[in-house]
């Protein structure tokens, strides 16, 4: 269950409750959710695909 994971809020999240995401890493998967709706849907992505996505964003 993803509720037991150590969620971490984006460093770009402000204290005003704006658009925020949280991520939680496991050995093989990265989970992403909306910090304003913690019981809502969770996007789960294999770690290697997440790394490729982040690398592409950095370009």
Buried (B, 14 or more C-beta within 10 A) or exposed (E): EBEEBEBEEEEEBEEEEEEBBBBBBEEEBBBBBBBEEEEEEBEBBEEEEBEEEEEEEEE
